[in-house]
């Protein structure tokens, strides 16, 4: 996936992810969360069937021009830490309900 930019001050309904091979996936943001020293964004495909629990997690940061940047997480340990933080966020949301 290539780096994606958007303005966080605009309300976002969906984000389009471009994958290798030209495949595109329309996703809805679930949340932005912290893990360690970084922020991450969790996205779910809008066309996912009920019961499918596919979630995409990307590093999230702000560019100098104020746009937000979504980047691939290349390091397995970093991805595992981000996924664990997202799981903890999901658990906390479940407890609130």
Secondary structure, DSSP 4 states (H G I P E B T S, - for coil): ---EEEETTS--S-EEEE-GGG-EEEEEEEEEEEETTEEEEEEEETTPPTT----EEEEEEE-TTSEEEEE----HHHHHHHHHHHHHHHHHHHHH-
